[in-house]
Amino acid sequence: MDNRKVTYAAIDIGSNAVRLLIKSIEPGCDAPTFVKEQLLRVPLRLGEDTFSKGEISREKGKNLLRLIKAYKQLMRIYNVKRYRACATSAMRDAANGCELVKEISRKTGINIEIIDGNVEARLIYDTHIEALLDRDKNYIYVDVGGGSTEISLISGGELRSSRSYNIGTVRLLEGTVSDDTVQRLRRDMQRFADSYPNLYIIGSGGNINKLYKLSTPQASGEEGELSVRKLSIINELLKSMTPEERVAKFRMRPDRADVITFAGDIFLEVAADSGAETILVPTIGLADGIIDSLYAEDCLR
């Protein structure tokens, strides 16, 4: 890899929103400097169609096409060297997902991959969060999305297991999460607790970041620790309000206001089953993992 500053992009086509993250990276594979140049999030809510009707509607497909065209122009403006576009739960479960991806790729030149849950979990782990953790402690990295929840077990600073569950905020909003999936999550978390005591949760996703800020308004930064007790209190408060009241009182986006308590429920379920009492809340997610993986590939060249 050469010694010039390079720019990477990640497009995360999720069940609730479609994100574009652009980062520039100063050279030095041992200790690179990542600078966030741009982060855009558009709430297309593709999962609303997939989880209720089984496919993505023509109108949402058109909007996705328009958005990818716009993201392509932004990547040109920022002189992006490499990118990766990944579609997750809503697209992989939609009957017309593959067809829609092929059409968008043909019309925009942007190659979109529909990735499975295990690949998604691995990419989220590729944020290299393990380098910031205590090697003597055990962690479960929980990323809650609109369509699925990815969970990675980290112990001794190493990845021990990555699993994906079709439990997400939009799925819960649509009432399409199966009891079998919930029971599988519970069994797996209880097994983790039996084998790896004193687990900590690392929470990923926009909802847990918002819940942390609401429960800890005095916090100086975006990252920190959230006790499960505090999470339970703020989640119950939000449940006592309508989505419209949440928007008015907390200046919450409407597309977050109607799903945020479902995210809280998922984290509380994982905490109850695993015995975790603390949630670490860094500001990282799938898009960060995509860019980190691209950079790592270039360092090996």
N, C-alpha and C positions, 0 to 999 in steps of 0.2 A: 504494500500500500504506500502511496506517495505521501509527502509531508505537507500537502496543502489542505486547507480547510475544505470540508465536503458537507453537503447537505442531503439529508434523507427525509423521506415522507412515509407515513403510514395512513392507510384508509381502513377504518374499522366500521364495517357495515353491520350494525347490531340490530337487535329486535326493537329497541326503543329509538335509538338515534344513530346517525351516521357521522363519524368523526374524521377529521383530517388533522393530523399532527405533523408538523415540519420542525426538524431540529438540525442545526448546524453543529458540526463536531470538529474541534481542533485536533490535529494529529497527536499520536502517542497512544499506542494500543494498551500500554500498561496503565496509563492514567489519563484517559481522554476527558476532554471538557465538553459537556453537552449543553447547548444553548437552545431553549425553546424559541423558535422564530414565530410560530403561528399554531393556534389550536382553534378549530372551528367545530361546532356541534350543531347539527340540524335534526330535530325530532321528527323523522318520517314515520316512526312507529310501524315498521313493516310487520312486526309480530302481531299487531292487531288483526290483520287479515289472515296471516298464516294459522294462528292458534284458534281462530273462530271459524274460518272458512276453508282452511287447508291449502290456500294459495294466495299469492300476492295480487291485488287488484290491478287493473290496467292503469288506473290513475296514479297509484303509488309507484308502479313501475316507471311511468313517465317522469314522475318527480325524482326518482332515483337516477334516471338517465340524465336529467337536467343537472342534478347535483354533481354527478361524477364529471360531467363536462366542465362545470365550474371549478371543481377541485383540480382538474387537469391543467386549467389555465393558471391557477395559483401555483401549482408545482413548477410551471414554466417560469413564472415571475421570480420565484425563489431559487431558480436554477438547481432544482433537485437532481442529484446524481442517480440515486436509486430509490425505488419505492416498492411497497408491497401492499396490495389491497386484499383484505380478508373479510369474507362474509361468514357470519356465525349462525346461531340457532334458527332464526326466522327463515333465512334463505335455505338452509340445509333441510328444513322440514317442509318447505313449500313445494307443492307438486310441480309448480312451474319455475322453481328456483334455478335449475340448470339452464333452462331455456332463456330466462331473463338475463342471467349472467352472460351467456353467449351473445345475446343481442346487444347488451351494453358494451361488451368488449369490442364487438365488431364496429359499433358506431362511434366509440371514443378512442379505441386503441389502448385502453386501460385494461390490463389483464386482472381479472378478479378470481380469487380462489375461494371456493366454499370449503372451509376447513371443519374437521370433525371436533368433537369436544376434547379429545385427548391432545390434539395439536394445539387447540386454543389454550388449554391448561399449561402446556409446555411453553408456549409463547409468552404467556403471562408471567411464568416463572423466569423467563429469560431477561426480565428486568434486573436480574442479579441482586435481588433483595437479600439473598443469603449472605452477601458480603457485609451487610450492615447489621447482621444479627449476632447474638451471643451463641457461640457454637455449643455451649453447655446446656442450652435450652431447646425445647421442642415447639414447633410452630405449625399451624395449619393456615395456609394462604388461601383466603376465600374471596373469589371475585364473583359478585352478584350482578348479572346482567338482566336484560328484559326477558330473554328466552331460556337461559340456562345459568347454572352456578358451577364454576370450576373450583376444585379444591385440591391443593397440593400439600403434601406432608413434608416438612423440612426438619431434619434432625442431624445434629453434628455438623451443621453447615452444608448438608447434602440433601438433594431431592430423593425422597424415599418412595413417593407414590403421587400420581396425578389422576384425578377422576373428574368426570363431568356428569351433571344431573340436570334433567329437563325440568328444573324448578327456577323460574325467573319472575320478575315483577309483573311483566305484561301477561305471562301465562297465568299468574295468580289473579290478576285483574279480570282476565277472560274466563277464569274458573276451569282451566284445562290442565291442571297438574294432577297426575294420578296418585292414588294412595300408595300404590306399589313403589313409585319413585321416592316418595317421602319416607317410606319404611326402609328402602335401601340406603338412603342418606343417613337415617338414624342408626342403622346397624353398623355402617362403615365408621361413623364418628365414634360410636361406642367401642368399636375394635381399636381405633386409633388411641382412645383414652386408656384402654387396658394395656396397650403395648408401649405407649409414650406418655408418661404421667406429666402433670402440670403443663398442659398445653396452653400456648398463647395463640390468639387469632390475629392474623394480619388481614385487615379489611381493605378490599379494593373495589373501586366503582364510585360513581358520582354520588350515589345515595348515602353511602356510609360517610363520605366526606361531609355532606350536608348535615347528617345527623350528628356528627362530631362537633361541627361548628355551632349547631343549635344547642347542644347539651353543654358545651364548654365555651360560652361567648367571651370569656376573659382570656382565652388562649391567644398567644401572640402570633402564631403561625398557622399554616394550613395543616401541618402534620402534628401528630401527638398520640396520646393514649386515651382510650375511651373505656371506662369500666362497663361491664355488662349491666350492672345496676343502673347506671346513668342512661344507658341506651334504652333499657326497659321503661324508665320514667318518661323520657322524651317521646318514645314511640307511643305510649299510652296517651300522652297529651295530644299528639297529632291525631290519634284515632278518635279523640273526642271532638274533633273539628271536621268540617267538610273540606274537600279540596279547595273550594273557593275561599274559605276562611284561612286556610294555610297560605294561599297566594297573597291574600291581603295582609295578614299579620307578619309573615316571615319573608315577604317578597320572593316567594318561590315561583319558579316557572310552572305553568300549568301541567306540562308533561312530566314534571317531577312530583308535583303535589298529589296526583292521583295514584302514584305507585310507591311513594317513599316508605309508607308503613309496611308494605309487603316486603321491601328490602330489610327493614328492621326485623320483621318476623323471621326471615330466613337466617339472619345473623344470630338472633336469639335462639332459634332452633339448634343451630350448629353449636352455640355456646352451651346450651343445656345438655346436649348429647355428648359433647366432648369434655365437659367439665371446665371449660375455659372461663376465666373471670375477667380477662383484659383483652381489649382489641387495639392493636397498633394500627394507626391510620396514616399511611404514607400516600402521597399524591401520585400514584403510578397505576398503570392499567395495561390493557392489551396493546394499544398503540405504541406505548413505550417499549414493550417487549418486542414488537415487530421491528422497530428501529434498532434496538440493541442487537437483535439477531442479524440484521443486515450488516451492521458495523462489524460484528464478530466474523462474519463470512469474509469481509474485505480484509480484515487483519490476517486471515489465514492464507491470503493469496500471495 
